[in-house]
Amino acid sequence: MTDTPPDRLSVDARSPFFNEEVLAKGIGIRFNGRNRTDVLEYSVSEGWILVAAGKSRDRYGNPMTTRIKGTVEPFFDQAMGVAKPDAPSA
């Protein structure tokens, strides 16, 4: 795995841009100079992020989303990474 985040990434497992390894490493998004924690998908080359639009849901229970355009800067964040549980001791 490289030290640079991918150009496009999604947290939805059904998306072709889902990458569990990168998400487990921990990734943060700086959008227009502000750190965002509510990003569902992003594209650096196209310059947009996908975020939930309030608490509304579609008929399948998925969040309604909106696409916001701007400057997207992904970065690896160790604090956001998924901690792997230690093996139980016998």
C-alpha positions as CSV (number, residue, x, y, z in Angstrom):
1,M,0.0,0.0,0.0
2,T,1.3,3.5,-0.8
3,D,1.6,6.5,1.5
4,T,-0.9,8.5,-0.6
5,P,-4.6,8.1,-0.2
6,P,-6.6,7.0,-3.3
7,D,-8.1,9.5,-5.7
8,R,-11.6,8.2,-5.0
9,L,-12.9,6.3,-1.9
10,S,-16.2,5.2,-0.5
11,V,-17.3,3.9,2.9
12,D,-20.2,1.9,1.3
13,A,-19.3,-1.7,0.8
14,R,-21.5,-2.0,-2.3
15,S,-19.5,0.7,-4.1
16,P,-16.7,-0.2,-6.6
17,F,-14.6,2.5,-4.8
18,F,-14.7,0.7,-1.4
19,N,-11.3,-0.3,-0.1
20,E,-11.3,-1.9,3.4
21,E,-7.5,-1.8,3.8
22,V,-7.4,2.0,3.3
23,L,-10.3,2.6,5.6
24,A,-8.8,0.3,8.3
25,K,-5.6,2.4,8.1
26,G,-7.6,5.5,8.9
27,I,-8.3,8.3,6.5
28,G,-9.3,11.9,7.1
29,I,-10.7,14.5,4.7
30,R,-9.9,18.1,4.6
31,F,-12.5,19.9,2.6
32,N,-12.1,23.6,1.7
33,G,-9.5,23.8,4.5
34,R,-11.8,22.3,7.2
35,N,-11.5,18.7,8.5
36,R,-14.7,16.7,7.9
37,T,-15.8,13.5,9.7
38,D,-19.1,13.0,7.9
39,V,-17.9,12.2,4.4
40,L,-19.4,9.0,2.8
41,E,-17.4,9.2,-0.5
42,Y,-14.9,11.6,-2.1
43,S,-13.2,12.3,-5.4
44,V,-10.0,14.4,-5.5
45,S,-9.8,14.7,-9.3
46,E,-13.4,15.7,-9.7
47,G,-13.4,17.9,-6.5
48,W,-16.4,16.7,-4.6
49,I,-17.5,14.9,-1.4
50,L,-20.7,13.0,-0.7
51,V,-22.3,13.6,2.7
52,A,-25.6,12.6,4.3
53,A,-28.4,15.2,4.0
54,G,-29.6,15.4,7.6
55,K,-31.3,12.4,9.1
56,S,-33.5,11.6,6.1
57,R,-33.4,8.1,4.7
58,D,-34.5,6.5,1.4
59,R,-37.0,3.6,1.3
60,Y,-34.2,1.1,1.8
61,G,-32.8,2.8,4.9
62,N,-29.8,4.3,3.3
63,P,-29.0,8.0,4.1
64,M,-30.1,10.6,1.5
65,T,-26.9,12.2,0.2
66,T,-25.8,15.5,-1.3
67,R,-22.7,16.2,-3.3
68,I,-20.6,19.3,-2.4
69,K,-18.0,20.7,-4.7
70,G,-14.7,22.1,-3.5
71,T,-11.1,21.3,-2.7
72,V,-10.6,17.8,-1.3
73,E,-7.5,16.8,0.5
74,P,-7.4,13.2,1.9
75,F,-4.8,12.3,4.5
76,F,-4.0,9.2,6.6
77,D,-4.9,9.8,10.2
78,Q,-3.6,7.2,12.7
79,A,-6.2,8.3,15.3
80,M,-9.0,7.3,13.0
81,G,-7.6,3.9,12.2
82,V,-9.5,0.8,13.3
83,A,-7.8,-0.8,16.2
84,K,-7.1,-4.5,15.7
85,P,-8.0,-6.6,18.8
86,D,-5.1,-8.5,20.5
87,A,-5.2,-12.3,20.5
88,P,-6.7,-13.6,23.7
89,S,-4.2,-15.1,26.0
90,A,-4.7,-18.6,27.3
